[in-house]
Amino acid sequence: MNSSVAVLGGGAAGFFGAITCAEANPHQTVYLIEKTNKLLSKVRISGGGRCNVTHAADTPAQLVLHYPRGAKQLKEPFRQFDAQATVRWFESRGVRLKTEPDGRMFPVTDSSETVAQCLLDAARKAGVRILTQTSPSTIEPLPEGRFRLHLTGAHAGKMIVDKLLIATGGAPKSEQYAWLRALGHSIQEPVPSLFTFNVPESPLRELPGVSVPHVRVRVAGEKLEYEGPVLVTHWGVSGPAVLKLSAWGARRLHELGYQSTALINWIPEHNEDSLRHYLREFREQHGKKVVASNPLFGLPQRLWRTLTEQAGVTDEVRWNELPAKPQNRLIEALLNTALPVRGKTTYKDEFVTCGGVILGEINMKTMESRRVPGLYFAGEVLDIDGITGGFNFQAAWTTGFLAGRAMAEVKSEAVS
């Protein structure tokens, strides 16, 4: 007797789970149910429309370093399906990936549509039945282990399936997880991750668009810091260093009400002693240079001029004329520009939620619920989230793959 599977959620994890299940067991009927009329919407907008598919990492141990939540629990899943397996999966279906200097991997076409179309084609080829503008109003576990779904929308009606995969993504509000609590699962309260800092009283407010490739950002009074590129915006600061810091500090920053002081070291290779030594030598060799119009350390001219103005360095003063007090203020500005953070802003449309189904209630080898037999989870609905760089997609591919294999009742083996 043929069995049937329903997958809730038409995103990366849902598609990967449905495709894997359908390919592994062609005799099984696989339904993919999406409440909107848009499939793979996050795939399409990721990476500025290029889709950051995964991140170049040779081992699972390297991969797990990039997950503020779920790192320990992902070690075994990544042994089953890692970044290299993702590359092989897509390349075997005609989508070649390229690696950028920072390790992010994109399709060689630089178009997310390439990735989305690949998934759509694979699903249709495998016989996945896609139902859009449809969602379950209730999910009823049956005594014999199956599930009855009461569907509303374009394909309204009742559906009984043998197994159910939930891949509906993260949700920003706790009440949006009520239906999962009703199924017997505990939820780690959701809070935002991957966001930029609002600085309405920013001393850099006249510098939108200025970027610096390597700075250190830390939160005053907290053990939170990250190094990387920073972008000054008209509302505050953004860029990979800020976004990744927000991910690692998601829960603590939430506790602080997104009110803090961000301290920026524009030249993280220096501390105060080394910077004073450098400036002393520079002054001896280039004393006649005008301070404000000759940026040091490769910093952008507009940023350098702003920092010197804040330090009280007048426009025409030369290094050999610079008084001690303005120099001390300039050193402080270079090492500790203080930005009063008053809120956050979602990064473009690529929001990520920290929180979701508690991983202790999931068998991470199969992604099956330990509470409800036949119920599976994949993707951001779980309490897993990574920093920017393709890590959230990799978690989606991996968890979707494991769930799909398990639902197809195929013995799990590492992908070679």
Long-range contacts (C-beta under 8 A, 24 or more apart in sequence): 2-27, 2-28, 2-29, 3-27, 3-28, 3-29, 3-162, 3-163, 4-28, 4-29, 4-30, 4-31, 4-160, 4-161, 4-162, 4-163, 5-29, 5-30, 5-31, 5-161, 5-162, 5-163, 5-164, 5-165, 5-407, 6-30, 6-31, 6-33, 6-147, 6-149, 6-159, 6-161, 6-163, 6-164, 6-165, 7-31, 7-32, 7-33, 7-164, 7-165, 7-167, 8-33, 8-135, 8-136, 8-164, 8-165, 8-166, 8-167, 8-168, 9-33, 9-34, 9-166, 9-167, 9-168, 9-169, 9-379, 9-381, 10-34, 10-36, 10-38, 10-39, 10-40, 10-130, 10-132, 11-40, 11-41, 11-42, 11-43, 11-167, 11-169, 11-379, 11-396, 12-40, 12-42, 12-43, 12-119, 12-379, 12-393, 12-396, 12-397, 12-400, 13-167, 13-169, 13-378, 13-379, 13-380, 13-381, 13-396, 13-397, 13-399, 13-400, 14-165, 14-167, 14-168, 14-378, 14-379, 14-400, 15-39, 15-40, 15-119, 15-120, 15-122, 15-123, 15-400, 16-119, 16-378, 16-396, 16-397, 16-400, 16-401, 16-404, 17-165, 17-167, 17-376, 17-378, 17-399, 17-400, 17-401, 17-403, 17-404, 17-407, 18-123, 18-126, 18-128, 18-165, 18-404, 19-119, 19-122, 19-123, 19-126, 19-128, 19-404, 20-400, 20-401, 20-403, 20-404, 20-405, 20-408, 21-165, 21-403, 21-404, 21-405, 21-407, 21-408, 22-123, 22-126, 22-127, 22-128, 22-404, 22-408, 23-122, 23-126, 24-404, 24-405, 24-408, 24-410, 25-408, 25-409, 25-410, 26-126, 26-127, 28-407, 28-408, 29-129, 30-126, 30-127, 30-128, 30-129, 31-128, 31-129, 31-130, 31-131, 31-159, 31-161, 32-123, 32-128, 32-129, 32-130, 32-131, 33-131, 33-134, 33-135, 33-136, 33-149, 33-151, 33-155, 34-130, 34-131, 34-132, 34-133, 34-134, 35-133, 35-134, 35-135, 35-153, 36-132, 36-133, 37-132, 37-133, 38-132, 39-116, 39-120, 39-130, 39-132, 40-115, 40-116, 40-119, 40-120, 42-169, 42-350, 43-112, 43-115, 43-116, 43-119, 43-393, 44-112, 44-113, 44-116, 45-112, 45-348, 45-349, 45-350, 46-112, 46-350, 46-393, 47-104, 47-106, 47-112, 48-348, 49-111, 49-112, 50-106, 50-107, 50-110, 50-111, 50-112, 51-106, 51-107, 51-111, 51-112, 51-114, 51-115, 51-116, 51-393, 52-104, 52-105, 52-106, 52-388, 52-389, 52-390, 52-393, 53-86, 53-90, 53-97, 53-105, 53-106, 53-107, 53-115, 53-390, 53-393, 54-83, 54-86, 54-87, 54-97, 54-105, 54-390, 54-391, 54-393, 54-394, 54-397, 55-83, 55-103, 55-104, 55-105, 55-389, 55-390, 55-391, 55-394, 56-83, 56-99, 56-103, 56-104, 56-105, 57-82, 57-83, 57-103, 58-84, 63-391, 63-394, 66-386, 66-387, 66-389, 66-391, 67-384, 67-385, 67-386, 67-387, 67-391, 67-395, 68-193, 68-247, 68-248, 68-250, 68-354, 68-385, 68-386, 68-387, 69-188, 69-354, 69-383, 69-384, 69-385, 70-359, 70-382, 70-383, 70-384, 70-385, 70-386, 70-395, 73-359, 73-364, 73-384, 74-364, 74-384, 74-395, 74-398, 76-364, 76-365, 77-364, 77-365, 77-367, 77-398, 77-399, 77-402, 78-398, 79-414, 80-365, 80-398, 80-401, 80-402, 80-412, 80-413, 80-414, 80-415, 81-397, 81-398, 81-401, 81-402, 81-415, 82-394, 82-398, 82-415, 83-390, 83-394, 85-401, 85-415, 86-394, 86-397, 86-398, 88-415, 89-397, 90-115, 90-118, 93-118, 93-121, 93-122, 94-118, 102-389, 103-389, 103-390, 104-389, 104-390, 105-390, 131-155, 139-164, 139-179, 139-183, 141-183, 141-372, 141-374, 141-375, 145-373, 145-374, 146-374, 147-374, 147-375, 162-374, 163-374, 163-375, 163-376, 163-407, 164-374, 164-375, 164-376, 165-367, 165-376, 165-377, 165-378, 165-403, 165-404, 165-407, 166-375, 166-376, 166-377, 166-378, 166-381, 167-377, 167-378, 167-379, 167-381, 167-396, 167-400, 167-403, 168-379, 168-381, 169-353, 169-379, 169-380, 169-381, 170-351, 170-352, 170-353, 170-355, 170-356, 170-380, 170-381, 170-385, 171-353, 171-356, 171-381, 172-351, 172-353, 177-356, 177-357, 180-357, 180-381, 183-371, 183-372, 183-375, 184-369, 184-371, 184-372, 185-357, 185-358, 185-361, 185-369, 185-371, 185-372, 186-357, 186-358, 186-361, 187-355, 187-356, 187-357, 187-358, 188-355, 188-356, 188-357, 188-358, 188-383, 189-355, 190-353, 190-354, 190-355, 190-356, 191-250, 191-251, 191-254, 191-353, 191-354, 191-355, 192-246, 192-250, 192-254, 192-344, 192-346, 192-351, 192-352, 192-353, 192-354, 193-246, 193-247, 193-250, 193-352, 193-353, 193-354, 193-385, 194-243, 194-246, 194-247, 194-347, 194-350, 194-351, 194-352, 194-385, 194-387, 194-388, 195-243, 195-246, 195-344, 195-345, 195-346, 195-347, 195-351, 196-233, 196-235, 196-236, 196-237, 196-238, 196-242, 196-243, 196-246, 196-344, 196-345, 196-346, 196-347, 197-236, 197-237, 197-238, 197-242, 197-246, 197-262, 197-339, 197-341, 197-344, 197-345, 198-235, 198-236, 198-258, 198-341, 198-342, 198-343, 198-344, 198-345, 199-235, 199-236, 199-237, 199-262, 199-339, 199-340, 199-341, 199-342, 200-235, 200-236, 200-342, 201-340, 201-342, 202-232, 202-236, 202-237, 202-339, 202-340, 203-306, 203-310, 203-337, 203-339, 204-232, 204-237, 204-303, 204-306, 204-337, 204-339, 205-234, 206-302, 206-306, 207-232, 207-302, 207-303, 207-306, 208-232, 208-233, 208-234, 209-233, 210-300, 210-302, 210-303, 211-239, 211-300, 212-266, 212-299, 212-300, 212-303, 214-268, 215-241, 215-264, 215-265, 215-266, 215-267, 215-268, 216-241, 216-264, 216-265, 216-268, 217-241, 217-242, 217-245, 217-262, 217-263, 217-264, 217-265, 218-245, 218-262, 218-263, 218-265, 219-245, 219-249, 219-253, 219-260, 219-261, 219-262, 219-263, 220-260, 220-261, 220-262, 220-263, 220-338, 221-260, 221-261, 222-249, 222-252, 222-260, 224-248, 224-249, 224-252, 224-253, 227-268, 230-264, 232-303, 235-345, 236-339, 236-341, 236-345, 237-262, 237-264, 237-339, 238-345, 238-347, 240-388, 240-389, 243-347, 243-387, 243-388, 244-387, 244-388, 246-344, 247-352, 247-354, 247-385, 247-386, 247-387, 247-388, 248-387, 250-354, 250-385, 251-354, 253-344, 258-341, 258-342, 258-343, 258-344, 259-341, 259-342, 259-343, 260-341, 261-338, 261-339, 261-340, 261-341, 262-338, 262-339, 262-341, 263-336, 263-337, 263-338, 263-339, 264-336, 264-337, 264-339, 265-334, 265-335, 265-336, 266-297, 266-299, 266-303, 266-307, 266-334, 266-335, 266-337, 267-297, 267-299, 267-334, 267-335, 270-334, 270-335, 271-335, 272-331, 272-335, 275-331, 275-334, 275-335, 276-331, 279-327, 279-331, 282-319, 283-319, 283-320, 283-322, 286-319, 287-318, 287-319, 287-320, 288-318, 288-319, 288-320, 289-318, 289-319, 290-315, 290-316, 290-317, 290-318, 291-317, 291-318, 291-319, 291-322, 291-330, 292-316, 292-317, 297-334, 307-333, 307-334, 307-337, 347-388, 350-388, 352-380, 352-385, 352-386, 352-392, 353-380, 353-385, 354-383, 354-385, 355-383, 356-380, 356-381, 356-382, 356-383, 356-384, 357-381, 357-382, 357-383, 358-383, 359-383, 359-384, 364-402, 365-402, 365-412, 366-402, 366-403, 366-405, 366-406, 366-412, 367-399, 367-402, 367-403, 367-406, 368-403, 368-406, 376-403, 376-406, 376-407, 377-403, 378-402, 378-403
